[in-house]
Amino acid sequence: MTQPDDLMLASGMLSLALWTLAYLLIIRRGQLDRTYGMPFVALCPNLAYELTYGLIEPNVPPLHIVNIVWFVVDLVIAAQYLRFGRRELSPLVPGWLFVPRFLLITGLWVLAALALTRDLGLQVGNSYLGWGCQIILGGAYLFMLTSRPGVEGQSLYIALARFLGSLAVIPAQEVEAPGLKVIWTMYATFIILDITYITLYIRRCRMIGIDPWRRV
């Protein structure tokens, strides 16, 4: 029988590989389409989570290493957002607020992560925030799909790598902080959101004459 430490290591490393692949595909697609591939509303908490639990309040090994790697790669995605995101900025937001807004909201998410850690402990706090980020990400991708005219910055392989990468980390989650009923609800929510996104993405591609399996 696999020991818990071995299970956590295998789960964390598989998730690391799949999510790093997703991040690299996001960067590639963003460069090809001259846009950003992670929605602003999800990018800020993701950066905050990885910074907090990779460097400020390091998670248990190997998960803190996973967060450090993701944070470094996510900085490139953030740079793409800062480079290309201004064109999609709401007219309600003054242009001069574009960068300060990004820094402020990311900073507030870091403070929220630290507050959760102080109140709930490292394992439970990072679990709640991490899976909360998954739900935000799923909803944000659905909004991006429906708000853009095409599938700019998106691909089926990004969606599948994200989805499978999140599924892969569930065993590590259950070793680190088992039996959290709220987290099980978050599992179900993220699965529903991601499957919905994948289904609608394929449908959108077919509507505009793109083969989703050939778009990497």
Steps between C-alpha positions, in 0.01 A plus 500: 500500500629847408611704796335841545827687437550311174142566397538872569824511303353318200185709506687828537751422226232387253303816569819704462567346158146548370451853632844608381402366157177700522693816590747451214213445255330814632818697438540353152138564403518852638806581292345355185171685548658817642280488808499363854383148574407518868213729604591788729252395769675161528858614440519718813395231754712238323810717528419580861447134588827388343699787652354445846525121519822476304708772667325691779328214686654195330274200465613150595749340257466437210204737465702812580737412213200462272378846600842659442525352150146610417563849637803548275310382192192701600713817498535456124121469466465814712744679268281400204195636677676830569616515138177406322223547757458874471301464177230302685485737796150615582434864404388549861860448615742788425803389302744628763349254750581195288829402667421633853172305496685180417757553776241606757265207445784249499629653823156479660483132407837445671361662815192277474722192469701601806181569697359156410826341608495681835135414566480143370858374498727434204340181369135604523561863403693418184246231412207739519677767300646258247171337411326835515747614233403197293136603508586861413716373213223280363246780508746753356583278202131455428459879503802548274364244254163673479634857498761465223389473137716193439725272702799732530747394768327167549539139388352163583840378617527786750158407636582130524838559664338733756221255571718191531762692699240598757361146518853369551559708814188368680686201656765739641222720633339204675831402660582855609156598633255209470124496543421869447138493385516853355796391287303207363232746393773706332625188318154446355459867407833525320430176309161629384644837395793349311292239319253773405782716369653216296161416349424861408853557371467209257161630392637853445789365292264304277275805460789708364653223291797404721600142575556514880736200486732670250523828691785469749 
